[in-house]
Amino acid sequence: MADTPQEQLNGFVQAINDLHIATVRDEDARAASEAAANLHSGSGYLDAPMEVLEAFSRAIEIGYAAALQDVRQGKFDTDIAEWRPELLERE
């Protein structure tokens, strides 16, 4: 028997919540939440069930937090030097 649309939605929401718990560290939660709020409000995607809107925001938070972790691990050090050379200039 196939899942109902509500069961599929519940599974999607649960998967996002699980990934959020595994990815968004406490020290990144506020920055990720603010970034998600800014992106979400600018998306125009506001006419959906609340659980979908919350999952959408959490998904944005996951991506933002994962990017912060990559930056902390130095994965973009070379790129950052190119993007922001003034950060490396000495006075």
N, C-alpha and C positions, 0 to 999 in steps of 0.2 A: 504494500500500500504506500502511495506517495505521500510525502509530507504536505500538509496544508500550507497555504501562503503564510498564515500566522505562525506555524511551526518553523517555516523557513526564516521568517523575520526574527523569531526568537533565537534561532541558531546563529544568525548573523550578528545580532546584538550581543549574544553571549561570547562569540568569537572576538568581537571588538573589545569587549570588557576584559576578557582574558589577556589579550595582547596588550591592552592599556596597562594592566597590573604588571605585566612582565617587562614593559618598556619604559614607562614614565616614572622616573625616580623622584623622590620627594623634593630634592633640590631643583628639579626642572619643572615641577608641576605648575607653579605660578606662571612662569614664562610661556610654557606650552599652552596653558589655558588662555592667556592673553592673546597669544598668536592665533589660536583657534577662534576666539571671539571676533578678532579683527577680520580674519579671512571669511568666517562664516557669515558675519553681518554684511560683508561686501559681496557675497556670492548671490544674494537674491533668493537663495534656496531656503525659504522660511515657511512654505505652505506644505508641511508634511506632518505626519503623526509625531508627537513629542519623542517617542522612543527612537525614531529614525533621526530626528534632529540631534538628539543627544549622541547617538552612535556616530553621526557625521562629525560632530565636534570632537569626540574622542579619537576618531580616526586621524583628524588633523593633528591633535595633540601627540599621537603616536609618532607621526612623521617628523614633527618638530623635535620631539625628545630624542628620537633616533639620530637626527642630524646633529643635535648638541653633543651626543655621545661620540659621534664620529669626529667632531671638531676637537673634543677633549682628548681623543686618542691620537690626534695628529694626522688624521687621514687627509686633511686638506691644507696642511702647512705650506706646501709649495704653491697651491692655488691661492691661499690667502695672501702670500707675499706678492703675487701678481695682481690680485684684486685690490689690495690695500697696501701699496708699497710704502706709504707714509708711516705705517706702523713699524717699519724696520729702519727707517732713516734715523741717523744719529744727529743729535744737535751739535 
